[in-house]
């Protein structure tokens, strides 16, 4: 069995160095029947997870992750991260950043069986979009008053 801290190091490095070609090698860090859930996806199985990452590279310019922290306990961990990218469809070339975290549960071989991403889609994404952004900012102001 891989020690959890070294498995987490390997996983964090894989995310930080991930490229479009590297999506095909995600089987090294994900178990075949792993589950991935974020604000937009809830998929099961390596092929479906690879599809999510392929779509990320197709939809965004220069997406990359920077792991900023980690908490490891037994066979699970929580990674905090920054996701850097630019939109392809508008504000082209303008750097964007989303802050979030991932709860990962690992199997006995140090592969991910559950990957759950937590980030605020309203603040981190929707507020940056034309039309929807003004509505989201208005709703936020109304909710805070």
Contact map, one row per residue, 1 for C-alpha under 8 A:
1110000000000000000000000000000000000000000000000000000000000000000000000000000000000000000000000000000000011100000000000000000000000000000000000
1111011000000000000000000000000000000000000000000000000000000000000000000000000000000000000000000000000000011100000000000000000000000000000000000
1111111000000000000000000000000000000000000000000000000000000000000000000000000000000000000000000000000000000100000000000000000000000000000000000
0111111100000000000000000000000000000000000000000000000000000000000000010111000000000000000000000000000001000100000000000000000000000000000000000
0011111110000000000000000000000000000000000000000000000000000000000000010000000000000000000000000000000000000000000000000000000000000000000000000
0111111111000000000000000000000000000000000000000000000000000000000000000000000000000000000000000000000000000000000000000000000000000000000000000
0111111111100000000000000000000000000000000000000000000000000000000000000000000000000000000000000000000000000110000000000000000000000000000000000
0001111111110000000000000000000000000000000000000000000000000000000000010000100000000000000000000000000000000100000000000000000000000000000000000
0000111111111000000000000000000000000000000000000000000000000000000000000000000000000000000000000000000000000000000000000000000000000000000000000
0000011111111100000000000000100000000000000000000000000000000000000000000000000000000000000000000000000000000000000000000000000000000000000000000
0000001111111110000000000000100000000000000000000000000000000000000000000000000000000000000000000000000000000000000000000000000000000000000000000
0000000111111111000000000000000000000000000000000000000000000000001000000000000000000000000000000000000000000000000000000000000000000000000000000
0000000011111111100000000000000000000000000000000000000000000000000000000000000000000000000000000000000000000000000000000000000000000000000000000
0000000001111111110000000000100000000000000000000000000000000000000000000000000000000000000000000000000000000000000000000000000000000000000000000
0000000000111111110000000000000000000000000000000000000000000001110000000000000000000000000000000000000000000000000000000000000000000000000000000
0000000000011111110000000000000000000000000000000000000000000001111000000000000000000000000000000000000000000000000000000000000000000000000000000
0000000000001111111000000000000000000000000000000000000000000001100000000000000000000000000000000000000000000000000000000000000000000000000000000
0000000000000111111101100000000000000000000000000000000000000001000000000000000000000000000000000000000000000000000000000000000000000000000000000
0000000000000000111111100000000000000000000000000000000000000000000000000000000000000000000000000000000000000000000000000000000000000000000000000
0000000000000000011111100000000000000000000000000000010010000000000000000000000000000000000000000000000000000000000000000000000000000000000000000
0000000000000000001111111000000000000000000000000000000000000000000000000000000000000000000000000000000000000000000000000000000000000000000000000
0000000000000000011111111100000000000000000000000000000000000000000000000000000000000000000000000000000000000000000000000000000000000000000000000
0000000000000000011111111100000000000000000000000100110000000000000000000000000000000000000000000000000000000000000000000000000000000000000000000
0000000000000000000011111110000000000000000000000100000000000000000000000000000000000000000000000000000000000000000000000000000000000000000000000
0000000000000000000011111111000000000000000000000000000000000000000000000000000000000000000000000000000000000000000000000000000000000000000000000
0000000000000000000001111111110000000000000001000100000000000000000000000000000000000000000000000000000000000000000000000000000000000000000000000
0000000000000000000000011111111100000000000001000000000000000000000000000000000000000000000000000000000000000000000000000000000000000000000000000
0000000000000000000000001111111000000000000000000000000000000000000000000000000000000000000000000000000000000010000000000000000000000000000000000
0000000001100100000000000111111000000000000000000000000000000000000000000000000000000000000000000000000000000111000000000000000000000000000000000
0000000000000000000000000111111101000000000001000000000000000000000000000000000000000000000000000000000000000011100000000000000000000000000000000
0000000000000000000000000011111111000000000011000000000000000000000000000000000000000000000000000000000000100011100000000000000000000000000000000
0000000000000000000000000010011111000000000011000000000000000000000000000000000000000000000000000000000000000000000000000000000000000000000000000
0000000000000000000000000000001111100000000111000000000000000000000000000000000000000000000000000000000000000000100000000000000000000000000000000
0000000000000000000000000000011111110000000111000000000000000000000000000000000000000000000000000000000000000001111000000000000000000000000000000
0000000000000000000000000000000011111000011110001000000000000000000000000000000000000000000000000000000000000000111000000000000000000000000000000
0000000000000000000000000000000001111100111100001000000000000000000000000000000000000000000000000000000000000000011110000000000000000000000000000
0000000000000000000000000000000000111111111000000000000000000000000000000000000000000000000000000000000000000000001110000000000000000000000000000
0000000000000000000000000000000000011111110000000000000000000000000000000000000000000000000000000000000000000000000111000000000000000000000000000
0000000000000000000000000000000000001111100000000000000000000000000000000000000000000000000000000000000000000000000011101000000000000000000000000
0000000000000000000000000000000000001111110000000000000000000000000000000000000000000000000000000000000000000000000000000000000000000000000000000
0000000000000000000000000000000000011111111000000001000000000000000000000000000000000000000000000000000000000000000000000000000000000000000000000
0000000000000000000000000000000000111101111100000000000000000000000000000000000000000000000000000000000000000000000000000000000000000000000000000
0000000000000000000000000000000000111000111110011000000000000000000000000000000000000000000000000000000000000000000000000000000000000000000000000
0000000000000000000000000000000011110000011111011000000000000000000000000000000000000000000000000000000000000000000000000000000000000000000000000
0000000000000000000000000000001111100000001111111000000000000000000000000000000000000000000000000000000000000000000000000000000000000000000000000
0000000000000000000000000110011111000000000111111100000000000000000000000000000000000000000000000000000000000000000000000000000000000000000000000
0000000000000000000000000000000000000000000011111110000000000000000000000000000000000000000000000000000000000000000000000000000000000000000000000
0000000000000000000000000000000000000000001111111111000000000000000000000000000000000000000000000000000000000000000000000000000000000000000000000
0000000000000000000000000000000000110000001111111111100000000000000000000000000000000000000000000000000000000000000000000000000000000000000000000
0000000000000000000000110100000000000000000001111111110000000000000000000000000000000000000000000000000000000000000000000000000000000000000000000
0000000000000000000000000000000000000000000000111111111000000000000000000000000000000000000000000000000000000000000000000000000000000000000000000
0000000000000000000000000000000000000000100000011111111100000000000000000000000000000000000000000000000000000000000000000000000000000000000000000
0000000000000000000000100000000000000000000000001111111110000000000000000000000000000000000000000000000000000000000000000000000000000000000000000
0000000000000000000100100000000000000000000000000111111111000000000000000000000000000000000000000000000000000000000000000000000000000000000000000
0000000000000000000000000000000000000000000000000011111111100000000000000000000000000000000000000000000000000000000000000000000000000000000000000
0000000000000000000000000000000000000000000000000001111111110010000000000000000000000000000000000000000000000000000000000000000000000000000000000
0000000000000000000100000000000000000000000000000000111111111110000000000000000000000000000000000000000000000000000000000000000000000000000000000
0000000000000000000000000000000000000000000000000000011111111000000000000000000000000000000000000000000000000000000000000000000000000000000000000
0000000000000000000000000000000000000000000000000000001111111000000000000000000000000011000000000000000000000000000000000000000000000000000000000
0000000000000000000000000000000000000000000000000000000111111110000000000000000000001111000000000000000000000000000000000000000000000000000000000
0000000000000000000000000000000000000000000000000000000011111110000000000000000000001111000010000000000000000000000000000000000000000000000000000
0000000000000000000000000000000000000000000000000000000010011111000000000000000000011100000000000000000000000000000000000000000000000000000000000
0000000000000000000000000000000000000000000000000000000110011111100000000000000000111100000000000000000000000000000000000000000000000000000000000
0000000000000011110000000000000000000000000000000000000000000111110000000000000000111000000000000000000000000000000000000000000000000000000000000
0000000000000011100000000000000000000000000000000000000000000011111000000000000011110000000000000000000000000000000000000000000000000000000000000
0000000000000011000000000000000000000000000000000000000000000001111100000000000011110000000000000000000000000000000000000000000000000000000000000
0000000000010001000000000000000000000000000000000000000000000000111111000000001111000000000000000000000000000000000000000000000000000000000000000
0000000000000000000000000000000000000000000000000000000000000000011111000000001111000000000000000000000000000000000000000000000000000000000000000
0000000000000000000000000000000000000000000000000000000000000000001111100000001110000000000000000000000000000000000000000000000000000000000000000
0000000000000000000000000000000000000000000000000000000000000000001111110000111100000000000000000000000000000000000000000000000000000000000000000
0000000000000000000000000000000000000000000000000000000000000000000011111000111000000000000000000000000000000000000000000000000000000000000000000
0001100100000000000000000000000000000000000000000000000000000000000001111111110000000000000000000000000000000000000000000000000000000000000000000
0000000000000000000000000000000000000000000000000000000000000000000000111111100000000000000000000000000000000000000000000000000000000000000000000
0001000000000000000000000000000000000000000000000000000000000000000000011111100000000000000000000000000000000000000000000000000000000000000000000
0001000000000000000000000000000000000000000000000000000000000000000000011111100000000000000000000000000011110100000000000000000000000000000000000
0001000000000000000000000000000000000000000000000000000000000000000000011111110000000000000000000000001111000000000000000000000000000000000000000
0000000100000000000000000000000000000000000000000000000000000000000001111111111000000000000000000000001110000000000000000000000000000000000000000
0000000000000000000000000000000000000000000000000000000000000000000001110001111100000000000000000000111100000000000000000000000000000000000000000
0000000000000000000000000000000000000000000000000000000000000000001111100000111110000000000000000000111100000000000000000000000000000000000000000
0000000000000000000000000000000000000000000000000000000000000000001111000000011111000000000000000011110000000000000000000000000000000000000000000
0000000000000000000000000000000000000000000000000000000000000000111110000000001111100000000000000011110000000000000000000000000000000000000000000
0000000000000000000000000000000000000000000000000000000000000000111100000000000111110000000000001111000000000000000000000000000000000000000000000
0000000000000000000000000000000000000000000000000000000000000011110000000000000011111000000000001111000000000000000000000000000000000000000000000
0000000000000000000000000000000000000000000000000000000000000111110000000000000001111100000000111100000000000000000000000000000000000000000000000
0000000000000000000000000000000000000000000000000000000000011111000000000000000000111110000000111000000000000000000000000000000000000000000000000
0000000000000000000000000000000000000000000000000000000000011110000000000000000000011111001111110000000000000000000000000000000000000000000000000
0000000000000000000000000000000000000000000000000000000000111000000000000000000000001111111111010000000000000000000000000000000000000000000000000
0000000000000000000000000000000000000000000000000000000000111000000000000000000000000111111110000000000000000000000000000000000000000000000000000
0000000000000000000000000000000000000000000000000000000000000000000000000000000000000011111100000000000000000000000000000000000000000000000000000
0000000000000000000000000000000000000000000000000000000000000000000000000000000000000011111100000000000000000000000000000000000000000000000000000
0000000000000000000000000000000000000000000000000000000000000000000000000000000000000111111111000000000000000000000000000000000000000000000000000
0000000000000000000000000000000000000000000000000000000000000000000000000000000000000111111111000000000000000000000000000000000000000000000000000
0000000000000000000000000000000000000000000000000000000000001000000000000000000000000111001111100000000000000000000000000000000000000000000000000
0000000000000000000000000000000000000000000000000000000000000000000000000000000000000110001111110000000000000000000000000000000000000000000000000
0000000000000000000000000000000000000000000000000000000000000000000000000000000000011100000011111000000000000000000000000000000000000000000000000
0000000000000000000000000000000000000000000000000000000000000000000000000000000000011110000001111100000000000000000000000000000000000000000000000
0000000000000000000000000000000000000000000000000000000000000000000000000000000001111000000000111110000000000000000000000001000000000000000000000
0000000000000000000000000000000000000000000000000000000000000000000000000000000001110000000000011111000000000000000000100001100000000000000000000
0000000000000000000000000000000000000000000000000000000000000000000000000000000111100000000000001111100000000000000000100001000000000000000000000
0000000000000000000000000000000000000000000000000000000000000000000000000000000111100000000000000111110000000000000011110000000000000000000000000
0000000000000000000000000000000000000000000000000000000000000000000000000000011110000000000000000011111000000000000011100000000000000000000000000
0000000000000000000000000000000000000000000000000000000000000000000000000000011110000000000000000001111100000000001111000000000000000000000000000
0000000000000000000000000000000000000000000000000000000000000000000000000001111000000000000000000000111110000000011111000000000000000000000000000
0000000000000000000000000000000000000000000000000000000000000000000000000001111000000000000000000000011111000001111100000000000000000000000000000
0000000000000000000000000000000000000000000000000000000000000000000000000011100000000000000000000000001111100001111000000000000000000000000000000
0001000000000000000000000000000000000000000000000000000000000000000000000011000000000000000000000000000111111111110000000000000000000000000000000
0000000000000000000000000000001000000000000000000000000000000000000000000010000000000000000000000000000011111111100000000000000000000000000000000
1100000000000000000000000000000000000000000000000000000000000000000000000010000000000000000000000000000001111110000000000000000000000000000000000
1100000000000000000000000000000000000000000000000000000000000000000000000000000000000000000000000000000001111110000000000000000000000000000000000
1111001100000000000000000000100000000000000000000000000000000000000000000010000000000000000000000000000001111111000000000000000000000000000000000
0000001000000000000000000001111000000000000000000000000000000000000000000000000000000000000000000000000001111111100000000000000000000000000000000
0000000000000000000000000000111001000000000000000000000000000000000000000000000000000000000000000000000111100111111000000000000000000000000000000
0000000000000000000000000000011011100000000000000000000000000000000000000000000000000000000000000000000111100011111000000000000000000000000000000
0000000000000000000000000000000001110000000000000000000000000000000000000000000000000000000000000000001111000001111100000000000000000000000000000
0000000000000000000000000000000001111000000000000000000000000000000000000000000000000000000000000000011110000001111110000000000000000000000000000
0000000000000000000000000000000000011100000000000000000000000000000000000000000000000000000000000000011100000000011111000000000000000000000000000
0000000000000000000000000000000000011110000000000000000000000000000000000000000000000000000000000001111000000000001111100000000000000000000000000
0000000000000000000000000000000000000110000000000000000000000000000000000000000000000000000000000001111000000000000111110000000000000000000000000
0000000000000000000000000000000000000010000000000000000000000000000000000000000000000000000000000111100000000000000011111001000000000000000000000
0000000000000000000000000000000000000000000000000000000000000000000000000000000000000000000000000001000000000000000001111111100000000000000000000
0000000000000000000000000000000000000010000000000000000000000000000000000000000000000000000000000000000000000000000000111111110000000000000000000
0000000000000000000000000000000000000000000000000000000000000000000000000000000000000000000000000000000000000000000000011111111000000001000000000
0000000000000000000000000000000000000000000000000000000000000000000000000000000000000000000000000000000000000000000000011111111100000000000000000
0000000000000000000000000000000000000000000000000000000000000000000000000000000000000000000000001110000000000000000000111111111100000000000000000
0000000000000000000000000000000000000000000000000000000000000000000000000000000000000000000000000100000000000000000000011111111110000000000000000
0000000000000000000000000000000000000000000000000000000000000000000000000000000000000000000000000000000000000000000000001111111110011001000000000
0000000000000000000000000000000000000000000000000000000000000000000000000000000000000000000000000000000000000000000000000111111110011111100000000
0000000000000000000000000000000000000000000000000000000000000000000000000000000000000000000000000000000000000000000000000011111111001000000000000
0000000000000000000000000000000000000000000000000000000000000000000000000000000000000000000000000000000000000000000000000000111111111000000000000
0000000000000000000000000000000000000000000000000000000000000000000000000000000000000000000000000000000000000000000000000000000111111100000000000
0000000000000000000000000000000000000000000000000000000000000000000000000000000000000000000000000000000000000000000000000000000011111110000000000
0000000000000000000000000000000000000000000000000000000000000000000000000000000000000000000000000000000000000000000000000000011011111111000000000
0000000000000000000000000000000000000000000000000000000000000000000000000000000000000000000000000000000000000000000000000000011111111111100000000
0000000000000000000000000000000000000000000000000000000000000000000000000000000000000000000000000000000000000000000000000000001001111111110000000
0000000000000000000000000000000000000000000000000000000000000000000000000000000000000000000000000000000000000000000000000000001000111111111000000
0000000000000000000000000000000000000000000000000000000000000000000000000000000000000000000000000000000000000000000000000100011000011111111100000
0000000000000000000000000000000000000000000000000000000000000000000000000000000000000000000000000000000000000000000000000000001000001111111110000
0000000000000000000000000000000000000000000000000000000000000000000000000000000000000000000000000000000000000000000000000000000000000111111111000
0000000000000000000000000000000000000000000000000000000000000000000000000000000000000000000000000000000000000000000000000000000000000011111111100
0000000000000000000000000000000000000000000000000000000000000000000000000000000000000000000000000000000000000000000000000000000000000001111111110
0000000000000000000000000000000000000000000000000000000000000000000000000000000000000000000000000000000000000000000000000000000000000000111111111
0000000000000000000000000000000000000000000000000000000000000000000000000000000000000000000000000000000000000000000000000000000000000000011111111
0000000000000000000000000000000000000000000000000000000000000000000000000000000000000000000000000000000000000000000000000000000000000000001111111
0000000000000000000000000000000000000000000000000000000000000000000000000000000000000000000000000000000000000000000000000000000000000000000111111
0000000000000000000000000000000000000000000000000000000000000000000000000000000000000000000000000000000000000000000000000000000000000000000011111
